[in-house]
Amino acid sequence: MEGFPENETEIEIIDKRIVKRITVSNFLSNVLEAFNISRGGVYTVKRLLINPGQLAREYIGVSRHRITPPINILIISTAISLLLLTQLEFFDKVIDESLIVTHPSQEDIKTEVIQTFTSYFNLLLWIYIPISALLSSWFNRKRGLNYAENLVFQAYNLCVTNFVLILFFPITYWSLDVTFSIYQIAAFAYMVYGYKVFFRKKWIRSILETAAVFLIGSFLWSIVLIVVLVSIAYIVS
């Protein structure tokens, strides 16, 4: 593994600790720590937007102590993304297309489904990570990376797509359809670039395999989503 001596699974890193007097600066740092992003948060987000594949390689290597774990960045970026999607009434549109209301009495059920679906959508979204990690590990089974390391890569992958959505959100007020088209292109470009760097493959293979992982993973994830939607509708009815 990159950064690890051969036949070694652990490396001791000695980290010197200094206790500082409370100031406004370190008080704000404590606030960030409450959200678990104080350790290299700014550095991690910057590297995530510049080179997500290399960031993931650094995290699974000896530079992990400088990088915020993917789950912490994932929680924050997903929360912001879902807040923005709620403002765009994204969930209402998804459920409108999935659940057809044939009677006025079903409107209450539909409303409750939307509320429940919105509340747990972050967990549903994260189901995509183990699915895509399984696919990417299968495509790269000869690369010496285990399933957990593929999980790290796919978690950072979802983080970067969240940040792309956040960055492009302001222009949704200009044109929602155009914005989502640009977002999809930018998100896919990031996924391809991250895949190429992380798995160290050529561009053509990276494009084809990223597309395969995304399409198959999205299909399987959509099945899970539909099952959840129907189950929620059945329970609340």
Helices and strands as residue ranges (DSSP letters): H 24-34, H 41-50, H 52-59, G 62-66, H 70-87, H 90-98, H 106-119, H 121-126, H 128-139, H 147-168, G 169-173, H 176-199, H 203-236
